[in-house]
Amino acid sequence: MIHVKHACVIGWPIEHSRSPLLHGYWLKKYQIPGRYDRIAVSPETLDSFIDGFAGRGFVGGNVTIPHKEAVFRRVAVADPLTARLGSVNTLYLSDGTLYGTSTDGYGFVASAKQAVKDLDFAGIRVAVLGAGGAARSILGALLEQGVGRISVANRSPERAEAFAAEFGQKVEVVPWHGVETIFARTDMLVNATSLGMTGKDPLRIDLSPLPAHAVVCDIVYVPLLTPLLVSARSRGLRIIDGLGMLMHQAVPGFERWFGVRPEVTAELRSLLEADVMAKK
Ligand SMILES: NC(=O)c1ccc[n+]([C@@H]2O[C@H](COP(=O)([O-])OP(=O)(O)OC[C@H]3O[C@@H](n4cnc5c(N)ncnc54)[C@H](OP(=O)(O)O)[C@@H]3O)[C@@H](O)[C@H]2O)c1
């Protein structure tokens, strides 16, 4: 009898998740007898769902909004970076223990390296806009890559201040209004706020002080080309969109659950692009 491995994504709501499309594509491509389902888990039922995770036959899964922090507190923490972040997006069972890890930061770095071939993070100066969960994962991963300095600007300055206190002296806080004053000293600009998403305000900043070699990244992927990326491209700057991060953050989980390290290909990107265009 063929053993079908079963993984899932949990969230509340969960209909929007593109993870089933992504993992379903890889399961088919690698002809793996597996399943990946979306499961709506309310905050009230989260504890019992996690307690019964192994009993339901799952090998692992993903965790999305609003459960990333709550699940972190209920599972074994897989690695020091995750311990620092205090949130998980990926679960896996090992010897009967349920582990949680965060792969968003990995996804950001892997996406950037795939999009900009000669990108070397060592010593570069990065400006990060935002201080939410995604910004936190990105900061952790950038520091692991050996960047020289990270300047964080956030609408609510106290959240950025907390980052600086926690992540150490390579991280500085800069004002949200007038953040452009640091752009002349910036090699990479990252939008990790939700501004620019369909239905939200655009991110209104002046990119003209950025040097010509600067790379501009947006982790928002609906729309694919945010107003920020359109503006950066029109200035001739290199751009990295949020879809790459979404695809790459899924790689470690799939490999652990199903035993194959999946490739992020142009075909997969086209599939997700079509889905974003259809449902935006
Ligand atoms: N590409 C990917 O794989 C990927 C992965 C994760 C997240 N994302 C996207 O990244 C974005 C952020 O996600 P998150 O999980 O970090 O969310 P979050 O924890 O809620 O943080 C939201 C961030 O956006 C800022 N923000 C929201 N509205 C704003 C406004 N009107 N003006 C200025 N700043 C505003 C918040 O600032 P305050 O602190 O002042 O509220 C905060 O810094 C979302 O759009 C999400 O879809 C993409």
PDBQT file of the ligand as one rigid body, heavy atoms in Angstrom, charges set to zero:
ROOT
HETATM    1  N1  LIG A 301       6.168  37.812   0.133  1.00  0.00    +0.000 N 
HETATM    2  C1  LIG A 301       5.971  37.062   1.211  1.00  0.00    +0.000 C 
HETATM    3  O1  LIG A 301       6.264  35.859   1.229  1.00  0.00    +0.000 OA
HETATM    4  C2  LIG A 301       5.418  37.705   2.447  1.00  0.00    +0.000 A 
HETATM    5  C3  LIG A 301       5.623  37.078   3.699  1.00  0.00    +0.000 A 
HETATM    6  C4  LIG A 301       5.105  37.717   4.843  1.00  0.00    +0.000 A 
HETATM    7  C5  LIG A 301       4.399  38.915   4.718  1.00  0.00    +0.000 A 
HETATM    8  N2  LIG A 301       4.225  39.465   3.480  1.00  0.00    +0.000 N 
HETATM    9  C6  LIG A 301       3.519  40.756   3.341  1.00  0.00    +0.000 C 
HETATM   10  O2  LIG A 301       4.232  41.709   4.095  1.00  0.00    +0.000 OA
HETATM   11  C7  LIG A 301       3.346  42.684   4.634  1.00  0.00    +0.000 C 
HETATM   12  C8  LIG A 301       3.606  42.832   6.121  1.00  0.00    +0.000 C 
HETATM   13  O3  LIG A 301       3.308  41.609   6.770  1.00  0.00    +0.000 OA
HETATM   14  P1  LIG A 301       3.516  41.400   8.349  1.00  0.00    +0.000 P 
HETATM   15  O4  LIG A 301       3.173  39.993   8.641  1.00  0.00    +0.000 OA
HETATM   16  O5  LIG A 301       4.832  41.935   8.788  1.00  0.00    +0.000 OA
HETATM   17  O6  LIG A 301       2.357  42.359   8.950  1.00  0.00    +0.000 OA
HETATM   18  P2  LIG A 301       2.314  43.116  10.351  1.00  0.00    +0.000 P 
HETATM   19  O7  LIG A 301       3.063  42.362  11.396  1.00  0.00    +0.000 OA
HETATM   20  O8  LIG A 301       0.886  43.438  10.579  1.00  0.00    +0.000 OA
HETATM   21  O9  LIG A 301       3.113  44.502  10.087  1.00  0.00    +0.000 OA
HETATM   22  C9  LIG A 301       2.591  45.475   9.229  1.00  0.00    +0.000 C 
HETATM   23  C10 LIG A 301       3.622  46.570   8.993  1.00  0.00    +0.000 C 
HETATM   24  O10 LIG A 301       3.070  47.517   8.054  1.00  0.00    +0.000 OA
HETATM   25  C11 LIG A 301       3.031  48.818   8.663  1.00  0.00    +0.000 C 
HETATM   26  N3  LIG A 301       1.843  49.554   8.199  1.00  0.00    +0.000 N 
HETATM   27  C12 LIG A 301       0.584  49.074   8.060  1.00  0.00    +0.000 A 
HETATM   28  N4  LIG A 301      -0.244  50.057   7.622  1.00  0.00    +0.000 NA
HETATM   29  C13 LIG A 301       0.515  51.170   7.491  1.00  0.00    +0.000 A 
HETATM   30  C14 LIG A 301       0.233  52.517   7.096  1.00  0.00    +0.000 A 
HETATM   31  N5  LIG A 301      -0.982  52.885   6.718  1.00  0.00    +0.000 N 
HETATM   32  N6  LIG A 301       1.266  53.396   7.086  1.00  0.00    +0.000 NA
HETATM   33  C15 LIG A 301       2.510  53.018   7.447  1.00  0.00    +0.000 A 
HETATM   34  N7  LIG A 301       2.832  51.767   7.842  1.00  0.00    +0.000 NA
HETATM   35  C16 LIG A 301       1.851  50.849   7.866  1.00  0.00    +0.000 A 
HETATM   36  C17 LIG A 301       2.978  48.551  10.149  1.00  0.00    +0.000 C 
HETATM   37  O11 LIG A 301       3.395  49.701  10.856  1.00  0.00    +0.000 OA
HETATM   38  P3  LIG A 301       2.935  49.935  12.402  1.00  0.00    +0.000 P 
HETATM   39  O12 LIG A 301       3.877  49.103  13.232  1.00  0.00    +0.000 OA
HETATM   40  O13 LIG A 301       3.089  51.387  12.600  1.00  0.00    +0.000 OA
HETATM   41  O14 LIG A 301       1.516  49.444  12.490  1.00  0.00    +0.000 OA
HETATM   42  C18 LIG A 301       3.973  47.378  10.252  1.00  0.00    +0.000 C 
HETATM   43  O15 LIG A 301       5.299  47.829  10.167  1.00  0.00    +0.000 OA
HETATM   44  C19 LIG A 301       1.935  42.198   4.279  1.00  0.00    +0.000 C 
HETATM   45  O16 LIG A 301       1.509  42.895   3.142  1.00  0.00    +0.000 OA
HETATM   46  C20 LIG A 301       2.130  40.722   3.946  1.00  0.00    +0.000 C 
HETATM   47  O17 LIG A 301       1.173  40.264   3.013  1.00  0.00    +0.000 OA
HETATM   48  C21 LIG A 301       4.738  38.897   2.356  1.00  0.00    +0.000 A 
ENDROOT
TORSDOF 0
